[in-house]
Amino acid sequence: MDVLAALKRVPEFAHVPEVHLQWLMQNSTLATHADGDYIFRKGDAINELRIVLQGEVKLYREQAGNLRHFGVIESYEITGLLPYSRMKNASAMGVSGGQTIALVLHKDFFNEMIRDHHPLTE
């Protein structure tokens, strides 16, 4: 997968200089999930920014003892913890729709991103 080309398709990154996208790639990991894999569950700690590069994440909540589908995070969308966010835990369940590949940046890199790669946070 050409990660740089995929990042350029993310609307929020369309005008971000390549040097910042390169930093993002160097400090992130690629997470691959098979169709139907749980990516996160309600109550899981949210410690990472996640950019879906391929596939999708189907979102479910439990309601009256049943799982209810309520949304989808599609390819080229950003999810998870964002800089300046106060989110701590997942409020829903995320399940991979098809083979899903995401670029994952741990929150330990947020201060550096804000300080040195601010175009990624705008």
FIVO-215065 format. One record per atom (N, C-alpha, C): residue number from 1; residue in one letter; x, y, z. Coordinates in nm, 4 decimals, padded with zeros to 6 digits. Example, Ala and Ser with C-alpha at 12.3 -4.5 7.8 and 13.67 -1.06 7.14 Angstrom:
<recs>
+-----+------+----------+----------+----------+
|  nr | rest |       px |       py |       pz |
+-----+------+----------+----------+----------+
|   1 |    A |  01.3190 | -00.5690 |  00.7800 |
|   1 |    A |  01.2300 | -00.4500 |  00.7800 |
|   1 |    A |  01.3200 | -00.3300 |  00.7800 |
|   2 |    S |  01.2850 | -00.2250 |  00.7080 |
|   2 |    S |  01.3670 | -00.1060 |  00.7140 |
|   2 |    S |  01.2900 |  00.0030 |  00.7870 |
+-----+------+----------+----------+----------+
</recs>
This chain:
<recs>
+-----+------+----------+----------+----------+
|  nr | rest |       px |       py |       pz |
+-----+------+----------+----------+----------+
|   1 |    M |  00.0838 | -00.1179 |  00.0000 |
|   1 |    M |  00.0000 |  00.0000 |  00.0000 |
|   1 |    M |  00.0881 |  00.1240 |  00.0000 |
|   2 |    D |  00.0536 |  00.2203 | -00.0830 |
|   2 |    D |  00.1227 |  00.3488 | -00.0874 |
|   2 |    D |  00.0584 |  00.4387 |  00.0178 |
|   3 |    V |  00.1162 |  00.4409 |  00.1372 |
|   3 |    V |  00.0569 |  00.5125 |  00.2503 |
|   3 |    V |  00.0532 |  00.6629 |  00.2236 |
|   4 |    L |  00.1574 |  00.7173 |  00.1663 |
|   4 |    L |  00.1610 |  00.8612 |  00.1377 |
|   4 |    L |  00.0468 |  00.8995 |  00.0430 |
|   5 |    A |  00.0280 |  00.8236 | -00.0622 |
|   5 |    A | -00.0813 |  00.8524 | -00.1561 |
|   5 |    A | -00.2172 |  00.8430 | -00.0867 |
|   6 |    A | -00.2315 |  00.7445 |  00.0012 |
|   6 |    A | -00.3576 |  00.7298 |  00.0741 |
|   6 |    A | -00.3801 |  00.8486 |  00.1677 |
|   7 |    L | -00.2763 |  00.8933 |  00.2369 |
|   7 |    L | -00.2908 |  01.0083 |  00.3266 |
|   7 |    L | -00.3321 |  01.1335 |  00.2503 |
|   8 |    K | -00.2818 |  01.1490 |  00.1297 |
|   8 |    K | -00.3182 |  01.2658 |  00.0484 |
|   8 |    K | -00.4652 |  01.2638 |  00.0069 |
|   9 |    R | -00.5298 |  01.1479 |  00.0186 |
|   9 |    R | -00.6728 |  01.1376 | -00.0131 |
|   9 |    R | -00.7619 |  01.1716 |  00.1065 |
|  10 |    V | -00.7018 |  01.1842 |  00.2243 |
|  10 |    V | -00.7765 |  01.2244 |  00.3438 |
|  10 |    V | -00.8069 |  01.3731 |  00.3283 |
|  11 |    P | -00.9349 |  01.4132 |  00.3260 |
|  11 |    P | -00.9677 |  01.5542 |  00.3014 |
|  11 |    P | -00.8963 |  01.6520 |  00.3947 |
|  12 |    E | -00.8825 |  01.6174 |  00.5215 |
|  12 |    E | -00.8173 |  01.7066 |  00.6173 |
|  12 |    E | -00.6684 |  01.7242 |  00.5896 |
|  13 |    F | -00.6093 |  01.6352 |  00.5125 |
|  13 |    F | -00.4665 |  01.6417 |  00.4823 |
|  13 |    F | -00.4379 |  01.6868 |  00.3392 |
|  14 |    A | -00.5381 |  01.7241 |  00.2645 |
|  14 |    A | -00.5214 |  01.7553 |  00.1217 |
|  14 |    A | -00.4164 |  01.8636 |  00.0973 |
|  15 |    H | -00.4048 |  01.9598 |  00.1863 |
|  15 |    H | -00.3114 |  02.0703 |  00.1647 |
|  15 |    H | -00.1967 |  02.0724 |  00.2662 |
|  16 |    V | -00.1787 |  01.9613 |  00.3366 |
|  16 |    V | -00.0697 |  01.9523 |  00.4344 |
|  16 |    V |  00.0604 |  01.9234 |  00.3592 |
|  17 |    P |  00.1643 |  02.0014 |  00.3836 |
|  17 |    P |  00.2924 |  01.9748 |  00.3161 |
|  17 |    P |  00.3418 |  01.8327 |  00.3442 |
|  18 |    E |  00.4056 |  01.7757 |  00.2441 |
|  18 |    E |  00.4495 |  01.6358 |  00.2505 |
|  18 |    E |  00.5431 |  01.6082 |  00.3674 |
|  19 |    V |  00.6243 |  01.7043 |  00.4079 |
|  19 |    V |  00.7168 |  01.6827 |  00.5184 |
|  19 |    V |  00.6408 |  01.6420 |  00.6452 |
|  20 |    H |  00.5229 |  01.6963 |  00.6653 |
|  20 |    H |  00.4439 |  01.6635 |  00.7841 |
|  20 |    H |  00.3790 |  01.5260 |  00.7701 |
|  21 |    L |  00.3370 |  01.4924 |  00.6497 |
|  21 |    L |  00.2815 |  01.3589 |  00.6263 |
|  21 |    L |  00.3901 |  01.2525 |  00.6455 |
|  22 |    Q |  00.5130 |  01.2827 |  00.6035 |
|  22 |    Q |  00.6242 |  01.1904 |  00.6229 |
|  22 |    Q |  00.6480 |  01.1673 |  00.7719 |
|  23 |    W |  00.6434 |  01.2750 |  00.8514 |
|  23 |    W |  00.6603 |  01.2607 |  00.9964 |
|  23 |    W |  00.5503 |  01.1707 |  01.0528 |
|  24 |    L |  00.4279 |  01.1923 |  01.0086 |
|  24 |    L |  00.3156 |  01.1114 |  01.0559 |
|  24 |    L |  00.3394 |  00.9639 |  01.0250 |
|  25 |    M |  00.3832 |  00.9332 |  00.9050 |
|  25 |    M |  00.4095 |  00.7935 |  00.8669 |
|  25 |    M |  00.5232 |  00.7339 |  00.9493 |
|  26 |    Q |  00.6283 |  00.8106 |  00.9745 |
|  26 |    Q |  00.7444 |  00.7594 |  01.0482 |
|  26 |    Q |  00.7127 |  00.7305 |  01.1942 |
|  27 |    N |  00.6127 |  00.7972 |  01.2494 |
|  27 |    N |  00.5822 |  00.7830 |  01.3914 |
|  27 |    N |  00.4557 |  00.7023 |  01.4185 |
|  28 |    S |  00.3985 |  00.6488 |  01.3137 |
|  28 |    S |  00.2759 |  00.5702 |  01.3249 |
|  28 |    S |  00.3030 |  00.4244 |  01.2903 |
|  29 |    T |  00.2058 |  00.3414 |  01.3175 |
|  29 |    T |  00.2119 |  00.2015 |  01.2766 |
|  29 |    T |  00.0906 |  00.1725 |  01.1893 |
|  30 |    L |  00.1039 |  00.0707 |  01.1054 |
|  30 |    L | -00.0091 |  00.0250 |  01.0245 |
|  30 |    L | -00.0771 | -00.0897 |  01.0984 |
|  31 |    A | -00.2061 | -00.0788 |  01.1142 |
|  31 |    A | -00.2852 | -00.1852 |  01.1769 |
|  31 |    A | -00.3751 | -00.2453 |  01.0691 |
|  32 |    T | -00.3685 | -00.3774 |  01.0548 |
|  32 |    T | -00.4499 | -00.4478 |  00.9556 |
|  32 |    T | -00.5491 | -00.5373 |  01.0283 |
|  33 |    H | -00.6751 | -00.5300 |  00.9864 |
|  33 |    H | -00.7817 | -00.6075 |  01.0488 |
|  33 |    H | -00.8587 | -00.6829 |  00.9408 |
|  34 |    A | -00.8858 | -00.8101 |  00.9661 |
|  34 |    A | -00.9676 | -00.8907 |  00.8753 |
|  34 |    A | -01.1142 | -00.8538 |  00.8937 |
|  35 |    D | -01.1937 | -00.8873 |  00.7943 |
|  35 |    D | -01.3380 | -00.8627 |  00.8004 |
|  35 |    D | -01.3960 | -00.9219 |  00.9286 |
|  36 |    G | -01.4696 | -00.8409 |  01.0033 |
|  36 |    G | -01.5347 | -00.8880 |  01.1250 |
|  36 |    G | -01.4528 | -00.8770 |  01.2520 |
|  37 |    D | -01.3250 | -00.8380 |  01.2403 |
|  37 |    D | -01.2420 | -00.8208 |  01.3600 |
|  37 |    D | -01.2937 | -00.7043 |  01.4438 |
|  38 |    Y | -01.2874 | -00.7209 |  01.5757 |
|  38 |    Y | -01.3169 | -00.6097 |  01.6654 |
|  38 |    Y | -01.1946 | -00.5189 |  01.6687 |
|  39 |    I | -01.2137 | -00.3930 |  01.6396 |
|  39 |    I | -01.1050 | -00.2955 |  01.6445 |
|  39 |    I | -01.1022 | -00.2302 |  01.7822 |
|  40 |    F | -01.2200 | -00.2041 |  01.8362 |
|  40 |    F | -01.2323 | -00.1562 |  01.9738 |
|  40 |    F | -01.3701 | -00.1938 |  02.0257 |
|  41 |    R | -01.3791 | -00.1988 |  02.1584 |
|  41 |    R | -01.5046 | -00.2330 |  02.2261 |
|  41 |    R | -01.5413 | -00.1204 |  02.3224 |
|  42 |    K | -01.6679 | -00.1123 |  02.3541 |
|  42 |    K | -01.7147 | -00.0119 |  02.4495 |
|  42 |    K | -01.6331 | -00.0245 |  02.5784 |
|  43 |    G | -01.5845 |  00.0903 |  02.6251 |
|  43 |    G | -01.5066 |  00.0937 |  02.7483 |
|  43 |    G | -01.3569 |  00.0860 |  02.7274 |
|  44 |    D | -01.3111 |  00.0433 |  02.6090 |
|  44 |    D | -01.1667 |  00.0386 |  02.5828 |
|  44 |    D | -01.1063 |  00.1787 |  02.5949 |
|  45 |    A | -00.9852 |  00.1856 |  02.6478 |
|  45 |    A | -00.9131 |  00.3124 |  02.6520 |
|  45 |    A | -00.8829 |  00.3565 |  02.5095 |
|  46 |    I | -00.9034 |  00.4850 |  02.4835 |
|  46 |    I | -00.8731 |  00.5412 |  02.3521 |
|  46 |    I | -00.7448 |  00.6223 |  02.3675 |
|  47 |    N | -00.6356 |  00.5702 |  02.3125 |
|  47 |    N | -00.5028 |  00.6318 |  02.3266 |
|  47 |    N | -00.4389 |  00.6675 |  02.1933 |
|  48 |    E | -00.5139 |  00.6504 |  02.0842 |
|  48 |    E | -00.4524 |  00.6645 |  01.9515 |
|  48 |    E | -00.5439 |  00.7382 |  01.8551 |
|  49 |    L | -00.4804 |  00.8110 |  01.7674 |
|  49 |    L | -00.5467 |  00.8674 |  01.6506 |
|  49 |    L | -00.5410 |  00.7597 |  01.5430 |
|  50 |    R | -00.6486 |  00.7410 |  01.4715 |
|  50 |    R | -00.6565 |  00.6333 |  01.3728 |
|  50 |    R | -00.7072 |  00.6907 |  01.2417 |
|  51 |    I | -00.6328 |  00.6672 |  01.1322 |
|  51 |    I | -00.6716 |  00.7129 |  00.9994 |
|  51 |    I | -00.7000 |  00.5888 |  00.9156 |
|  52 |    V | -00.8247 |  00.5712 |  00.8764 |
|  52 |    V | -00.8635 |  00.4537 |  00.7992 |
|  52 |    V | -00.8188 |  00.4759 |  00.6546 |
|  53 |    L | -00.7296 |  00.3902 |  00.6067 |
|  53 |    L | -00.6748 |  00.4021 |  00.4716 |
|  53 |    L | -00.7412 |  00.3063 |  00.3736 |
|  54 |    Q | -00.7990 |  00.1999 |  00.4254 |
|  54 |    Q | -00.8661 |  00.1001 |  00.3405 |
|  54 |    Q | -00.9735 |  00.0332 |  00.4252 |
|  55 |    G | -01.0849 |  00.0010 |  00.3641 |
|  55 |    G | -01.1922 | -00.0662 |  00.4357 |
|  55 |    G | -01.2765 |  00.0317 |  00.5144 |
|  56 |    E | -01.3406 | -00.0189 |  00.6198 |
|  56 |    E | -01.4263 |  00.0656 |  00.7007 |
|  56 |    E | -01.4402 |  00.0072 |  00.8403 |
|  57 |    V | -01.4864 |  00.0907 |  00.9316 |
|  57 |    V | -01.5133 |  00.0483 |  01.0680 |
|  57 |    V | -01.6626 |  00.0691 |  01.0925 |
|  58 |    K | -01.7335 | -00.0403 |  01.1164 |
|  58 |    K | -01.8763 | -00.0327 |  01.1451 |
|  58 |    K | -01.8940 | -00.0114 |  01.2946 |
|  59 |    L | -01.9805 |  00.0814 |  01.3300 |
|  59 |    L | -02.0015 |  00.1184 |  01.4692 |
|  59 |    L | -02.1323 |  00.0610 |  01.5218 |
|  60 |    Y | -02.1240 |  00.0037 |  01.6430 |
|  60 |    Y | -02.2406 | -00.0589 |  01.7063 |
|  60 |    Y | -02.2499 | -00.0141 |  01.8512 |
|  61 |    R | -02.3747 | -00.0030 |  01.8991 |
|  61 |    R | -02.4019 |  00.0199 |  02.0410 |
|  61 |    R | -02.5022 | -00.0833 |  02.0874 |
|  62 |    E | -02.4892 | -00.1193 |  02.2139 |
|  62 |    E | -02.5859 | -00.2116 |  02.2715 |
|  62 |    E | -02.7072 | -00.1316 |  02.3176 |
|  63 |    Q | -02.8243 | -00.1795 |  02.2780 |
|  63 |    Q | -02.9489 | -00.1145 |  02.3173 |
|  63 |    Q | -03.0520 | -00.2223 |  02.3463 |
|  64 |    A | -03.1010 | -00.2240 |  02.4676 |
|  64 |    A | -03.2007 | -00.3235 |  02.5106 |
|  64 |    A | -03.1502 | -00.4655 |  02.4858 |
|  65 |    G | -03.0206 | -00.4889 |  02.5095 |
|  65 |    G | -02.9645 | -00.6227 |  02.4949 |
|  65 |    G | -02.9283 | -00.6625 |  02.3534 |
|  66 |    N | -02.9506 | -00.5738 |  02.2569 |
|  66 |    N | -02.9189 | -00.6034 |  02.1163 |
|  66 |    N | -02.8153 | -00.5042 |  02.0646 |
|  67 |    L | -02.7329 | -00.5502 |  01.9703 |
|  67 |    L | -02.6382 | -00.4594 |  01.9063 |
|  67 |    L | -02.7107 | -00.3834 |  01.7958 |
|  68 |    R | -02.6922 | -00.2522 |  01.7972 |
|  68 |    R | -02.7581 | -00.1664 |  01.6982 |
|  68 |    R | -02.6508 | -00.0933 |  01.6184 |
|  69 |    H | -02.6532 | -00.1130 |  01.4863 |
|  69 |    H | -02.5598 | -00.0445 |  01.3968 |
|  69 |    H | -02.6026 |  00.1021 |  01.3869 |
|  70 |    F | -02.5063 |  00.1934 |  01.4059 |
|  70 |    F | -02.5448 |  00.3347 |  01.3993 |
|  70 |    F | -02.4520 |  00.4210 |  01.3151 |
|  71 |    G | -02.3500 |  00.3636 |  01.2552 |
|  71 |    G | -02.2628 |  00.4453 |  01.1724 |
|  71 |    G | -02.1448 |  00.3679 |  01.1168 |
|  72 |    V | -02.0718 |  00.4364 |  01.0286 |
|  72 |    V | -01.9551 |  00.3774 |  00.9631 |
|  72 |    V | -01.8464 |  00.4835 |  00.9528 |
|  73 |    I | -01.7248 |  00.4443 |  00.9846 |
|  73 |    I | -01.6078 |  00.5264 |  00.9573 |
|  73 |    I | -01.5480 |  00.4696 |  00.8294 |
|  74 |    E | -01.5481 |  00.5482 |  00.7256 |
|  74 |    E | -01.5076 |  00.4996 |  00.5931 |
|  74 |    E | -01.3599 |  00.5271 |  00.5657 |
|  75 |    S | -01.3129 |  00.4714 |  00.4552 |
|  75 |    S | -01.1756 |  00.4964 |  00.4117 |
|  75 |    S | -01.1520 |  00.6471 |  00.4001 |
|  76 |    Y | -01.0331 |  00.6875 |  00.4403 |
|  76 |    Y | -00.9859 |  00.8262 |  00.4352 |
|  76 |    Y | -01.0522 |  00.9154 |  00.5389 |
|  77 |    E | -01.1049 |  00.8534 |  00.6450 |
|  77 |    E | -01.1593 |  00.9299 |  00.7566 |
|  77 |    E | -01.0717 |  00.9110 |  00.8795 |
|  78 |    I | -01.0742 |  01.0103 |  00.9678 |
|  78 |    I | -00.9944 |  01.0117 |  01.0895 |
|  78 |    I | -01.0863 |  00.9829 |  01.2079 |
|  79 |    T | -01.0383 |  00.8997 |  01.2985 |
|  79 |    T | -01.1177 |  00.8660 |  01.4162 |
|  79 |    T | -01.0241 |  00.8455 |  01.5349 |
|  80 |    G | -01.0817 |  00.8099 |  01.6470 |
|  80 |    G | -01.0022 |  00.7864 |  01.7671 |
|  80 |    G | -00.9754 |  00.9149 |  01.8414 |
|  81 |    L | -00.8686 |  00.9160 |  01.9169 |
|  81 |    L | -00.8311 |  01.0315 |  01.9971 |
|  81 |    L | -00.7694 |  01.1381 |  01.9074 |
|  82 |    L | -00.8121 |  01.2605 |  01.9271 |
|  82 |    L | -00.7578 |  01.3731 |  01.8514 |
|  82 |    L | -00.6832 |  01.4658 |  01.9476 |
|  83 |    P | -00.5856 |  01.5409 |  01.8970 |
|  83 |    P | -00.5201 |  01.6386 |  01.9840 |
|  83 |    P | -00.6253 |  01.7311 |  02.0458 |
|  84 |    Y | -00.6070 |  01.7651 |  02.1682 |
|  84 |    Y | -00.6962 |  01.8528 |  02.2460 |
|  84 |    Y | -00.8250 |  01.7835 |  02.2907 |
|  85 |    S | -00.8451 |  01.6578 |  02.2544 |
|  85 |    S | -00.9658 |  01.5860 |  02.2930 |
|  85 |    S | -00.9568 |  01.5411 |  02.4383 |
|  86 |    R | -01.0718 |  01.5335 |  02.5028 |
|  86 |    R | -01.0777 |  01.4832 |  02.6406 |
|  86 |    R | -01.1318 |  01.3404 |  02.6455 |
|  87 |    M | -01.1547 |  01.2811 |  02.5303 |
|  87 |    M | -01.2077 |  01.1452 |  02.5257 |
|  87 |    M | -01.1127 |  01.0507 |  02.5988 |
|  88 |    K | -01.1693 |  00.9590 |  02.6727 |
|  88 |    K | -01.0893 |  00.8616 |  02.7473 |
|  88 |    K | -01.1190 |  00.7175 |  02.7042 |
|  89 |    N | -01.2474 |  00.6873 |  02.6816 |
|  89 |    N | -01.2881 |  00.5500 |  02.6523 |
|  89 |    N | -01.3864 |  00.5464 |  02.5354 |
|  90 |    A | -01.3859 |  00.4333 |  02.4675 |
|  90 |    A | -01.4794 |  00.4136 |  02.3560 |
|  90 |    A | -01.6215 |  00.4028 |  02.4098 |
|  91 |    S | -01.7138 |  00.4681 |  02.3420 |
|  91 |    S | -01.8541 |  00.4625 |  02.3830 |
|  91 |    S | -01.9328 |  00.3645 |  02.2973 |
|  92 |    A | -01.8643 |  00.2998 |  02.2054 |
|  92 |    A | -01.9300 |  00.2058 |  02.1145 |
|  92 |    A | -01.8308 |  00.0950 |  02.0786 |
|  93 |    M | -01.8743 |  00.0068 |  01.9906 |
|  93 |    M | -01.7909 | -00.1024 |  01.9416 |
|  93 |    M | -01.7611 | -00.0760 |  01.7935 |
|  94 |    G | -01.6353 | -00.0988 |  01.7533 |
|  94 |    G | -01.5958 | -00.0836 |  01.6138 |
|  94 |    G | -01.5533 | -00.2172 |  01.5570 |
|  95 |    V | -01.6142 | -00.2543 |  01.4438 |
|  95 |    V | -01.5884 | -00.3828 |  01.3796 |
|  95 |    V | -01.5435 | -00.3571 |  01.2360 |
|  96 |    S | -01.4393 | -00.4268 |  01.1949 |
|  96 |    S | -01.3856 | -00.4110 |  01.0605 |
|  96 |    S | -01.4857 | -00.4581 |  00.9552 |
|  97 |    G | -01.5062 | -00.3735 |  00.8552 |
|  97 |    G | -01.5883 | -00.4103 |  00.7401 |
|  97 |    G | -01.4954 | -00.4360 |  00.6228 |
|  98 |    G | -01.4744 | -00.5620 |  00.5888 |
|  98 |    G | -01.3751 | -00.5978 |  00.4882 |
|  98 |    G | -01.2373 | -00.5876 |  00.5486 |
|  99 |    Q | -01.1336 | -00.6114 |  00.4675 |
|  99 |    Q | -00.9986 | -00.5925 |  00.5200 |
|  99 |    Q | -00.9797 | -00.4433 |  00.5423 |
| 100 |    T | -00.9433 | -00.4071 |  00.6632 |
| 100 |    T | -00.9298 | -00.2665 |  00.6999 |
| 100 |    T | -00.7858 | -00.2397 |  00.7413 |
| 101 |    I | -00.7308 | -00.1326 |  00.6853 |
| 101 |    I | -00.5949 | -00.0906 |  00.7186 |
| 101 |    I | -00.6033 |  00.0523 |  00.7695 |
| 102 |    A | -00.5417 |  00.0757 |  00.8851 |
| 102 |    A | -00.5414 |  00.2091 |  00.9440 |
| 102 |    A | -00.4004 |  00.2476 |  00.9841 |
| 103 |    L | -00.3709 |  00.3752 |  00.9704 |
| 103 |    L | -00.2468 |  00.4307 |  01.0219 |
| 103 |    L | -00.2774 |  00.4803 |  01.1628 |
| 104 |    V | -00.1989 |  00.4355 |  01.2597 |
| 104 |    V | -00.2293 |  00.4591 |  01.4015 |
| 104 |    V | -00.1143 |  00.5369 |  01.4658 |
| 105 |    L | -00.1486 |  00.6528 |  01.5239 |
| 105 |    L | -00.0500 |  00.7361 |  01.5931 |
| 105 |    L | -00.0864 |  00.7408 |  01.7413 |
| 106 |    H |  00.0054 |  00.6953 |  01.8277 |
| 106 |    H | -00.0185 |  00.6955 |  01.9720 |
| 106 |    H | -00.0137 |  00.8386 |  02.0254 |
| 107 |    K | -00.0916 |  00.8654 |  02.1293 |
| 107 |    K | -00.1000 |  00.9995 |  02.1865 |
| 107 |    K |  00.0334 |  01.0500 |  02.2413 |
| 108 |    D |  00.1293 |  00.9618 |  02.2647 |
| 108 |    D |  00.2611 |  01.0052 |  02.3108 |
| 108 |    D |  00.3274 |  01.0999 |  02.2106 |
| 109 |    F |  00.2834 |  01.0981 |  02.0856 |
| 109 |    F |  00.3416 |  01.1840 |  01.9823 |
| 109 |    F |  00.2639 |  01.3140 |  01.9633 |
| 110 |    F |  00.1539 |  01.3331 |  02.0364 |
| 110 |    F |  00.0695 |  01.4507 |  02.0146 |
| 110 |    F |  00.1429 |  01.5817 |  02.0439 |
| 111 |    N |  00.2188 |  01.5894 |  02.1522 |
| 111 |    N |  00.2883 |  01.7148 |  02.1829 |
| 111 |    N |  00.3844 |  01.7534 |  02.0717 |
| 112 |    E |  00.4599 |  01.6564 |  02.0219 |
| 112 |    E |  00.5518 |  01.6844 |  01.9104 |
| 112 |    E |  00.4744 |  01.7251 |  01.7860 |
| 113 |    M |  00.3636 |  01.6581 |  01.7599 |
| 113 |    M |  00.2830 |  01.6922 |  01.6428 |
| 113 |    M |  00.2318 |  01.8360 |  01.6537 |
| 114 |    I |  00.1798 |  01.8722 |  01.7698 |
| 114 |    I |  00.1271 |  02.0070 |  01.7892 |
| 114 |    I |  00.2378 |  02.1099 |  01.7759 |
| 115 |    R |  00.3532 |  02.0827 |  01.8348 |
| 115 |    R |  00.4654 |  02.1767 |  01.8359 |
| 115 |    R |  00.5327 |  02.1904 |  01.6993 |
| 116 |    D |  00.5638 |  02.0759 |  01.6357 |
| 116 |    D |  00.6483 |  02.0788 |  01.5157 |
| 116 |    D |  00.5755 |  02.0487 |  01.3846 |
| 117 |    H |  00.4543 |  01.9985 |  01.3940 |
| 117 |    H |  00.3812 |  01.9566 |  01.2733 |
| 117 |    H |  00.2364 |  02.0035 |  01.2796 |
| 118 |    H |  00.2234 |  02.1314 |  01.3188 |
| 118 |    H |  00.0913 |  02.1889 |  01.3429 |
| 118 |    H | -00.0059 |  02.1749 |  01.2256 |
| 119 |    P |  00.0372 |  02.1763 |  01.0997 |
| 119 |    P | -00.0590 |  02.1599 |  00.9904 |
| 119 |    P | -00.1405 |  02.0298 |  01.0005 |
| 120 |    L | -00.0881 |  01.9308 |  01.0700 |
| 120 |    L | -00.1632 |  01.8063 |  01.0882 |
| 120 |    L | -00.2782 |  01.8234 |  01.1866 |
| 121 |    T | -00.2757 |  01.9276 |  01.2676 |
| 121 |    T | -00.3765 |  01.9449 |  01.3714 |
| 121 |    T | -00.4848 |  02.0450 |  01.3327 |
| 122 |    E | -00.4697 |  02.1118 |  01.2211 |
| 122 |    E | -00.5653 |  02.2171 |  01.1828 |
| 122 |    E | -00.6918 |  02.1590 |  01.1239 |
+-----+------+----------+----------+----------+
</recs>
